[in-house]
Amino acid sequence: MEIDAFKKKLCRYCDSLLPESFLDLGSMPLANNLPRKEDLDKKEFECPLSLVHCPSCHLIQLSHAVPADLMFSHYLYVSSTTKTFREHFAAYAKDVRGRLKNEKDPLAVDIGSNDGLLLSCYQNEGMRIVGVDPAANLCKEANEKGLTTLNRYFDEESVNLILKDFGKAHVISGNNVFAHIDDIQSVIKNVDKLLDDQGFFVIEFPYLGTMLEELLFDMIYHEHVSYIGLHALSHFAGKFGFEIFDILPVASHGGSFRVFMQKKGASHPKAKIVDEFLTAEKNKGYLTAEAYQAFAGRVLKVKEDFMQLVSELKAAGKSISGYGAPAKASTIINFYGLTPDQVDYVVDDNPLKQNRYIPGAHIPIVPSSHLEAHPTDYVVIFAWNFAKEITQKIGHLRQKGVQFIIPLFNPRQAQSTESLQKAFEVAAS
């Protein structure tokens, strides 16, 4: 497979020529393609993982686009695994239904519907539902639960099938999927065709500003082709006849935005928060190349600091394990260069990931019972966005002397710490 063919020359949003990348994390395997033991001798697919800033619309995006089928045809991430997301999407569906109070029998279409968690929440709110997802395993699971799901990408044929069988959609949602799609211009055109003129399109995505300010570079992996700021999104929406009318900051993935868009001229009033956030982005320098060069420098520094901590712990004879094998764990482990000699194993509560290995590094993934039976001196919480839930579950291990750390830190907090360990540790709760 010729990797150079995956390099993007034009911006995904505005078709402008792209400059060279400002942050290069190296050539990496696909974050969610977790090998089994029998696969470890096979060469893994790798592709450069680097970020580019479009000087025209200011979209931050990957320099290379991996073909979607390599990542999404069989998918191991399941949104229903955590209580956090079950509660999150229940509240999400209630919010959506409240904005459609004048519709008696609204149709909700969810793009990238996964195992149907949000679809079930929509259904609980009395809405008709259709999901669209390319992962055959997850579609099978959703349909078996009675959650109508088309096993395909959200393409023109999907839209025609939905229009034929269900009619126009009153809401179309895309949660942690809008940033995953390389040909996003086709998606917005298909949304326009399927959406009722007074309906709305709602997307949720990890916010670029949070990534920059909190140094959350672990959200960078091949599935995430775009790192979305509001200026870029507003420019993109306007290009295709849409406008942003509301924004809701949400806690998921460390700090995300739920953005509501409508066709220009539709009746949803524009909230003041939209212009307030656009102004804040400009004032914070998000439209300048310097902001991204500074971010890259801080990323390299946190790698250096964390690996120094690991070196000190191993030199002192300490054992280390990890908790959580989300895609972000693969980015951190491979960028830092962590090995099975440094991290004994990684725990994950998703049975689909257990008895597999972290791609690239080949650290084994095991159930939480393994941590109970074989506790390590330190547990690195790679799924740090669920740190509270995880530490509540395994907090009793502190009585055995186990300490919890996270593999990245808020640089503003770390500046005043007395040691590297304090910079990364998880406070007792």
C-alpha positions as CSV (number, residue, x, y, z in Angstrom):
1,M,0.0,0.0,0.0
2,E,1.6,3.3,-1.1
3,I,1.4,5.6,1.9
4,D,2.3,8.7,-0.1
5,A,-1.1,8.3,-1.9
6,F,-2.8,9.0,1.4
7,K,-1.2,12.5,1.8
8,K,-3.7,15.4,1.6
9,K,-2.8,18.3,-0.6
10,L,-6.0,20.3,-0.2
11,C,-8.0,21.3,3.0
12,R,-11.0,19.0,3.7
13,Y,-13.2,22.0,4.4
14,C,-12.2,24.7,1.9
15,D,-10.0,23.1,-0.7
16,S,-7.1,25.4,0.0
17,L,-3.5,24.2,-0.5
18,L,-2.1,22.8,2.7
19,P,1.4,23.7,4.2
20,E,3.7,21.3,5.9
21,S,2.7,19.8,9.3
22,F,3.4,21.6,12.6
23,L,3.4,18.5,14.7
24,D,4.7,15.1,13.7
25,L,4.0,12.2,16.1
26,G,5.7,9.6,13.8
27,S,4.5,6.7,11.8
28,M,1.8,4.8,13.8
29,P,-0.4,1.8,13.6
30,L,-4.2,2.2,13.6
31,A,-5.3,2.9,17.1
32,N,-8.3,0.6,17.3
33,N,-6.9,-2.3,15.2
34,L,-5.9,-4.4,18.3
35,P,-3.9,-7.4,17.2
36,R,-4.5,-10.9,18.7
37,K,-1.6,-13.1,19.9
38,E,-1.5,-14.9,16.6
39,D,-1.1,-11.6,14.7
40,L,1.9,-10.4,16.6
41,D,4.4,-11.7,14.0
42,K,2.6,-10.0,11.1
43,K,3.6,-6.5,10.0
44,E,1.1,-3.9,11.1
45,F,-0.2,-1.2,8.8
46,E,1.4,2.1,9.7
47,C,0.8,5.7,8.5
48,P,2.3,9.1,9.4
49,L,0.4,10.9,12.1
50,S,0.9,14.6,11.8
51,L,-1.2,17.8,12.0
52,V,-1.5,20.6,9.5
53,H,-3.1,24.1,10.0
54,C,-5.1,25.4,7.0
55,P,-4.1,29.1,6.7
56,S,-7.5,29.9,5.0
57,C,-10.3,28.4,7.1
58,H,-8.0,27.4,10.1
59,L,-9.1,23.8,10.2
60,I,-6.5,21.6,12.0
61,Q,-6.3,18.3,10.2
62,L,-4.3,15.2,9.6
63,S,-1.7,15.3,6.8
64,H,-2.7,11.8,5.7
65,A,-6.1,10.1,5.3
66,V,-6.2,6.3,5.9
67,P,-9.0,4.6,3.9
68,A,-12.1,4.3,6.0
69,D,-12.6,0.6,5.5
70,L,-9.3,-0.1,7.2
71,M,-10.6,1.5,10.4
72,F,-14.4,1.1,10.5
73,S,-15.6,-2.1,8.8
74,H,-15.1,-4.0,12.1
75,Y,-15.0,-1.8,15.2
76,L,-14.1,-2.6,18.8
77,Y,-15.2,0.7,20.5
78,V,-18.7,0.3,22.0
79,S,-20.3,3.5,23.3
80,S,-22.6,1.6,25.9
81,T,-19.6,0.3,27.9
82,T,-19.4,3.2,30.4
83,K,-22.1,4.5,32.7
84,T,-20.8,8.0,31.9
85,F,-21.8,7.7,28.3
86,R,-25.1,6.0,29.0
87,E,-26.1,9.0,31.2
88,H,-24.6,11.5,28.7
89,F,-26.6,10.3,25.8
90,A,-29.8,10.0,27.8
91,A,-29.5,13.7,28.6
92,Y,-28.5,14.4,25.0
93,A,-31.7,12.8,23.6
94,K,-33.9,14.7,26.1
95,D,-32.3,18.0,24.9
96,V,-32.9,17.1,21.3
97,R,-36.5,16.2,21.9
98,G,-37.1,19.4,23.8
99,R,-36.0,21.4,20.8
100,L,-38.5,19.5,18.6
101,K,-41.5,20.0,20.9
102,N,-43.7,21.1,18.1
103,E,-43.1,17.9,16.1
104,K,-45.6,15.1,17.0
105,D,-43.7,12.2,15.5
106,P,-40.1,13.3,14.8
107,L,-37.6,11.2,12.9
108,A,-34.0,11.1,14.3
109,V,-31.2,9.8,12.1
110,D,-27.9,9.1,13.8
111,I,-24.7,8.9,11.7
112,G,-22.1,6.5,13.1
113,S,-24.7,5.1,15.5
114,N,-22.3,2.4,16.9
115,D,-24.2,-0.1,19.0
116,G,-27.3,2.1,19.1
117,L,-26.9,3.8,22.5
118,L,-28.2,7.2,21.3
119,L,-30.8,5.6,19.1
120,S,-32.3,3.8,22.2
121,C,-32.3,7.1,24.1
122,Y,-34.1,8.8,21.2
123,Q,-36.6,5.9,21.2
124,N,-37.1,6.4,24.9
125,E,-38.0,10.0,24.2
126,G,-40.8,8.9,21.8
127,M,-38.9,9.5,18.5
128,R,-38.7,7.4,15.4
129,I,-35.2,6.3,14.7
130,V,-32.7,5.2,12.0
131,G,-29.0,4.6,12.5
132,V,-26.3,4.4,9.9
133,D,-22.9,2.7,10.7
134,P,-20.3,0.9,8.6
135,A,-19.3,-1.6,11.3
136,A,-21.1,-4.9,10.6
137,N,-20.6,-6.2,14.1
138,L,-22.1,-3.2,15.7
139,C,-25.0,-2.9,13.3
140,K,-25.9,-6.6,14.0
141,E,-25.9,-5.9,17.7
142,A,-28.1,-2.8,17.3
143,N,-30.6,-4.4,15.0
144,E,-30.9,-7.4,17.3
145,K,-32.0,-4.9,20.0
146,G,-34.7,-3.6,17.7
147,L,-32.8,-0.4,16.8
148,T,-33.1,0.1,13.1
149,T,-29.6,0.5,11.7
150,L,-28.3,0.5,8.1
151,N,-24.9,-1.1,7.7
152,R,-23.2,1.4,5.4
153,Y,-21.6,4.8,5.3
154,F,-23.8,7.9,5.3
155,D,-23.8,8.2,1.5
156,E,-26.4,9.3,-1.1
157,E,-27.8,5.8,-1.3
158,S,-28.3,5.7,2.5
159,V,-30.2,9.0,2.2
160,N,-32.4,7.7,-0.6
161,L,-33.3,4.6,1.4
162,I,-34.2,6.6,4.5
163,L,-36.3,9.1,2.5
164,K,-38.1,6.2,0.8
165,D,-38.9,4.3,4.0
166,F,-39.2,7.0,6.6
167,G,-39.3,10.5,5.0
168,K,-37.4,13.6,6.0
169,A,-35.4,13.7,9.2
170,H,-36.2,16.3,11.8
171,V,-32.9,15.8,13.5
172,I,-29.7,14.3,12.2
173,S,-26.9,13.7,14.7
174,G,-23.2,12.8,14.3
175,N,-21.4,12.3,17.6
176,N,-17.6,11.9,17.6
177,V,-18.0,11.0,13.9
178,F,-18.0,14.3,12.1
179,A,-14.3,14.7,12.8
180,H,-13.7,11.1,11.5
181,I,-14.8,11.6,7.9
182,D,-12.3,12.6,5.2
183,D,-14.8,13.4,2.5
184,I,-16.9,15.6,4.8
185,Q,-18.2,17.8,2.0
186,S,-20.3,14.8,0.7
187,V,-21.7,14.3,4.2
188,I,-23.0,17.8,4.6
189,K,-24.6,17.7,1.1
190,N,-26.3,14.4,2.1
191,V,-27.5,16.0,5.4
192,D,-29.0,18.9,3.4
193,K,-30.9,16.5,1.2
194,L,-32.3,14.4,4.1
195,L,-33.0,17.1,6.6
196,D,-36.4,18.8,7.0
197,D,-36.2,22.5,6.2
198,Q,-37.1,23.3,9.9
199,G,-35.0,20.5,11.3
200,F,-31.5,20.7,12.6
201,F,-28.1,18.9,12.4
202,V,-26.3,18.4,15.7
203,I,-22.7,17.2,16.1
204,E,-20.5,16.6,19.0
205,F,-16.7,16.6,18.9
206,P,-13.7,17.1,21.1
207,Y,-13.1,20.8,20.9
208,L,-9.8,22.1,19.4
209,G,-9.5,24.8,22.1
210,T,-9.6,22.2,24.8
211,M,-6.9,20.1,23.1
212,L,-4.7,23.2,22.8
213,E,-5.2,24.5,26.3
214,E,-5.2,21.2,28.2
215,L,-2.5,19.6,26.0
216,L,-4.8,16.7,25.0
217,F,-2.7,15.5,22.1
218,D,-3.8,11.9,22.8
219,M,-7.0,12.7,20.8
220,I,-4.8,12.7,17.7
221,Y,-5.1,9.4,15.8
222,H,-5.9,8.3,12.3
223,E,-9.7,8.1,12.8
224,H,-9.7,11.7,13.8
225,V,-8.9,13.5,10.5
226,S,-10.2,16.9,11.7
227,Y,-9.6,18.8,15.0
228,I,-12.4,21.3,14.9
229,G,-12.5,24.9,16.0
230,L,-15.6,27.1,15.6
231,H,-14.2,29.4,13.0
232,A,-13.4,26.5,10.6
233,L,-16.8,24.9,11.3
234,S,-18.7,28.1,10.8
235,H,-16.9,28.7,7.5
236,F,-17.7,25.2,6.4
237,A,-21.3,25.3,7.4
238,G,-21.8,28.6,5.5
239,K,-20.2,27.2,2.4
240,F,-23.0,24.6,2.2
241,G,-26.0,26.7,3.2
242,F,-26.0,26.0,6.9
243,E,-25.5,28.2,10.0
244,I,-24.6,27.5,13.6
245,F,-27.4,28.5,16.0
246,D,-26.3,27.1,19.3
247,I,-23.3,25.6,21.1
248,L,-23.3,23.5,24.3
249,P,-20.0,22.7,26.0
250,V,-20.0,19.2,27.4
251,A,-17.6,17.3,29.5
252,S,-17.0,14.2,27.3
253,H,-13.5,13.4,26.1
254,G,-12.1,16.1,28.4
255,G,-14.0,18.9,26.8
256,S,-16.3,18.7,23.8
257,F,-18.8,20.9,22.0
258,R,-22.3,20.0,21.0
259,V,-23.0,22.3,18.0
260,F,-26.4,22.8,16.5
261,M,-26.8,23.8,12.8
262,Q,-29.8,24.6,10.7
263,K,-30.4,25.5,7.0
264,K,-30.1,29.3,6.6
265,G,-33.4,30.9,7.1
266,A,-34.8,28.1,9.4
267,S,-36.6,29.2,12.6
268,H,-34.3,28.3,15.4
269,P,-33.0,31.5,17.1
270,K,-29.3,32.1,17.2
271,A,-27.9,32.0,20.8
272,K,-25.5,34.7,21.9
273,I,-22.9,32.1,22.9
274,V,-22.1,31.4,19.2
275,D,-20.5,34.9,18.6
276,E,-19.0,34.9,22.1
277,F,-17.1,31.7,21.3
278,L,-16.0,32.9,17.9
279,T,-14.6,36.1,19.4
280,A,-12.9,34.1,22.1
281,E,-11.1,31.9,19.6
282,K,-9.8,34.9,17.8
283,N,-8.6,36.6,21.0
284,K,-6.8,33.4,22.1
285,G,-4.8,33.3,18.8
286,Y,-6.4,30.2,17.3
287,L,-6.2,31.8,13.9
288,T,-2.4,32.1,14.0
289,A,0.3,29.6,13.1
290,E,2.2,30.5,16.3
291,A,-0.4,29.0,18.5
292,Y,0.1,25.6,16.9
293,Q,3.9,25.8,16.9
294,A,3.7,26.5,20.7
295,F,1.4,23.5,21.2
296,A,3.8,21.2,19.4
297,G,6.7,22.3,21.7
298,R,4.6,21.6,24.8
299,V,3.7,18.1,23.5
300,L,7.4,17.2,23.1
301,K,8.0,18.5,26.6
302,V,5.3,16.3,28.2
303,K,6.7,13.3,26.5
304,E,10.1,14.0,27.8
305,D,8.8,14.5,31.4
306,F,6.6,11.4,31.5
307,M,9.3,9.1,30.1
308,Q,11.7,10.5,32.7
309,L,9.2,9.6,35.4
310,V,8.8,6.1,34.0
311,S,12.6,5.7,33.9
312,E,12.8,6.8,37.5
313,L,10.1,4.4,38.6
314,K,11.6,1.4,36.8
315,A,15.1,2.3,38.2
316,A,13.5,2.1,41.7
317,G,12.2,-1.4,40.9
318,K,8.5,-0.3,40.6
319,S,6.0,-2.2,38.4
320,I,3.6,-0.3,36.1
321,S,0.3,-1.3,34.5
322,G,-2.3,0.7,32.5
323,Y,-6.1,1.1,32.8
324,G,-8.1,1.6,29.6
325,A,-7.3,0.8,26.0
326,P,-9.1,3.5,24.1
327,A,-7.6,4.9,20.9
328,K,-5.9,7.6,22.9
329,A,-3.9,5.0,24.7
330,S,-2.4,3.8,21.4
331,T,-1.3,7.3,20.5
332,I,0.3,7.9,23.9
333,I,2.0,4.5,24.1
334,N,3.4,4.6,20.6
335,F,4.4,8.3,20.7
336,Y,6.1,8.0,24.1
337,G,7.7,4.7,23.0
338,L,6.4,2.6,26.0
339,T,7.2,-1.1,25.9
340,P,6.0,-4.3,27.6
341,D,9.2,-4.0,29.7
342,Q,7.9,-0.8,31.1
343,V,4.1,-1.4,31.2
344,D,3.2,-5.0,32.2
345,Y,-0.3,-5.0,30.9
346,V,-3.3,-2.7,30.2
347,V,-6.7,-3.4,31.7
348,D,-9.9,-2.7,29.8
349,D,-13.5,-3.4,30.7
350,N,-14.7,-4.0,27.1
351,P,-14.7,-7.8,26.4
352,L,-14.0,-7.1,22.7
353,K,-10.6,-5.7,23.6
354,Q,-9.5,-8.2,26.1
355,N,-7.0,-10.9,25.1
356,R,-5.7,-8.5,22.4
357,Y,-2.7,-6.2,22.4
358,I,-2.0,-2.5,22.1
359,P,-1.1,-1.9,18.4
360,G,2.6,-1.2,17.8
361,A,3.8,-1.7,21.3
362,H,2.1,-5.1,21.8
363,I,1.4,-4.6,25.5
364,P,-1.3,-7.2,26.5
365,I,-4.9,-6.1,27.2
366,V,-6.5,-8.0,30.1
367,P,-9.8,-7.8,32.2
368,S,-9.9,-5.9,35.4
369,S,-9.7,-9.1,37.4
370,H,-6.1,-9.4,36.4
371,L,-5.3,-6.1,38.1
372,E,-7.0,-7.4,41.3
373,A,-5.0,-10.6,41.2
374,H,-1.7,-9.0,40.1
375,P,-1.7,-5.4,41.3
376,T,1.2,-3.2,40.2
377,D,2.9,-0.4,42.1
378,Y,1.5,2.2,39.6
379,V,-1.5,2.2,37.4
380,V,-1.4,4.6,34.4
381,I,-5.0,5.7,33.6
382,F,-4.9,6.0,29.8
383,A,-8.7,6.4,29.8
384,W,-8.1,9.6,31.9
385,N,-11.5,11.1,30.9
386,F,-13.1,8.3,32.9
387,A,-10.6,8.7,35.8
388,K,-13.2,9.4,38.4
389,E,-15.3,6.3,37.4
390,I,-12.2,4.2,37.3
391,T,-10.7,5.3,40.6
392,Q,-14.0,4.7,42.3
393,K,-14.0,1.2,41.0
394,I,-10.4,0.3,41.9
395,G,-9.7,2.9,44.6
396,H,-9.5,0.2,47.2
397,L,-6.1,-0.8,45.7
398,R,-4.6,2.3,47.3
399,Q,-4.8,0.3,50.6
400,K,-2.3,-2.1,49.0
401,G,0.0,0.8,48.1
402,V,-1.0,1.2,44.4
403,Q,-0.7,4.7,43.1
404,F,-2.6,6.1,40.1
405,I,-1.1,8.4,37.5
406,I,-2.2,9.9,34.2
407,P,0.1,10.0,31.1
408,L,-0.3,13.7,30.4
409,F,-0.9,16.7,32.5
410,N,-2.4,20.2,32.5
411,P,0.8,22.2,32.0
412,R,-0.5,25.1,34.1
413,Q,-0.9,22.8,37.1
414,A,2.4,21.0,36.6
415,Q,4.5,24.2,36.6
416,S,4.2,24.5,40.4
417,T,4.6,20.9,41.4
418,E,7.6,19.7,43.4
419,S,8.2,16.5,41.4
420,L,7.4,14.7,38.2
421,Q,5.2,12.2,40.0
422,K,3.0,15.0,41.4
423,A,2.6,16.4,37.9
424,F,1.1,13.2,36.7
425,E,-0.6,11.7,39.8
426,V,-4.4,11.3,40.2
427,A,-5.6,12.9,43.4
428,A,-7.4,10.6,45.9
429,S,-11.2,11.2,45.8
